[in-house]
Amino acid sequence: MEGYVPEVWRLVRGDELIGEITITDRDFPWLYGDFEAQAGFGEFKPLFDRELELLSADEGREEWESVYEKVTGPLALVSPDGPVSHFLLHIDGAEAWFRWAD
């Protein structure tokens, strides 16, 4: 579509861009998109990988929370309108899906 500007969310640590999510689909309350990692993502990739493993196993809730806190502690998710206060983000390769709240 001419003039269409895709909705892009940013994953940041302070002023450092960690990755961008271009929204491709919505299924309330989840948003889905293509994830483009930046240089700083390498530090967090093992955490996202482990988080997905624990989520898929559907056990180890305490360990999942511990791993996920290492993501949400230093990282922020920024919508086109600005930062969101709470988010649940999963990243698997070039795919990302998340939900958020203010």
C-alpha positions as CSV (number, residue, x, y, z in Angstrom):
1,M,0.0,0.0,0.0
2,E,1.3,3.4,-0.9
3,G,1.9,5.6,2.0
4,Y,1.6,2.7,4.5
5,V,4.1,3.0,7.4
6,P,4.6,-0.2,9.3
7,E,4.2,-0.1,13.1
8,V,7.7,-0.6,14.6
9,W,8.3,-1.2,18.3
10,R,11.8,-0.9,19.8
11,L,13.6,-3.0,22.4
12,V,16.1,-0.8,24.2
13,R,18.6,-0.7,27.0
14,G,18.8,3.0,27.9
15,D,19.7,4.7,24.7
16,E,21.0,1.5,23.0
17,L,18.8,-0.1,20.4
18,I,18.7,-3.9,21.1
19,G,16.2,-4.8,18.4
20,E,13.1,-3.7,16.4
21,I,9.8,-5.5,16.0
22,T,7.8,-4.7,12.9
23,I,4.2,-5.6,13.6
24,T,2.7,-8.1,11.1
25,D,-0.4,-9.4,13.0
26,R,-2.6,-8.8,16.0
27,D,-4.7,-11.2,18.1
28,F,-5.7,-9.3,21.2
29,P,-4.0,-9.1,23.5
30,W,-1.0,-10.3,21.6
31,L,1.0,-8.5,18.8
32,Y,3.2,-10.5,16.4
33,G,6.0,-9.2,14.3
34,D,9.3,-9.7,12.6
35,F,12.3,-9.2,14.9
36,E,15.5,-7.5,13.7
37,A,18.3,-7.9,16.2
38,Q,20.9,-5.3,16.7
39,A,24.5,-5.8,18.0
40,G,23.5,-5.6,21.7
41,F,20.9,-8.4,21.4
42,G,23.6,-11.1,21.6
43,E,23.9,-10.5,25.3
44,F,20.2,-11.2,25.8
45,K,19.6,-14.0,23.2
46,P,20.5,-16.8,25.7
47,L,17.9,-15.4,28.1
48,F,15.2,-15.3,25.5
49,D,16.1,-18.8,24.4
50,R,16.0,-20.2,28.0
51,E,12.7,-18.3,28.7
52,L,11.1,-20.1,25.7
53,E,12.4,-23.5,26.8
54,L,10.9,-23.0,30.3
55,L,7.7,-21.8,28.8
56,S,7.4,-24.7,26.4
57,A,8.1,-27.2,29.3
58,D,5.3,-25.6,31.2
59,E,7.1,-26.1,34.5
60,G,9.7,-24.3,36.5
61,R,7.6,-21.1,37.0
62,E,10.1,-19.8,39.6
63,E,13.1,-20.3,37.2
64,W,11.1,-18.7,34.3
65,E,10.4,-15.7,36.5
66,S,14.1,-15.4,37.4
67,V,15.2,-15.6,33.8
68,Y,12.5,-13.2,32.6
69,E,13.5,-10.6,35.3
70,K,16.9,-10.5,33.7
71,V,15.2,-9.4,30.5
72,T,12.7,-6.9,32.0
73,G,15.2,-5.4,34.4
74,P,17.6,-3.8,31.9
75,L,15.3,-3.7,28.8
76,A,12.4,-1.5,27.9
77,L,9.8,-1.9,25.2
78,V,9.0,1.2,23.3
79,S,5.8,1.6,21.2
80,P,5.5,4.2,18.5
81,D,3.9,6.4,21.2
82,G,6.6,5.8,23.8
83,P,7.7,3.3,26.5
84,V,5.3,0.9,28.0
85,S,5.4,0.1,31.7
86,H,4.9,-3.7,31.6
87,F,5.4,-6.2,28.8
88,L,5.7,-9.9,28.2
89,L,7.9,-10.5,25.2
90,H,9.0,-13.7,23.5
91,I,11.6,-13.8,20.7
92,D,12.4,-16.9,18.6
93,G,14.9,-16.1,15.9
94,A,13.3,-13.5,13.6
95,E,9.9,-13.8,15.2
96,A,8.6,-11.9,18.2
97,W,5.2,-11.8,20.0
98,F,4.3,-9.8,23.0
99,R,1.6,-8.2,25.1
100,W,1.9,-5.0,27.0
101,A,0.1,-2.7,29.5
102,D,0.6,0.8,30.7
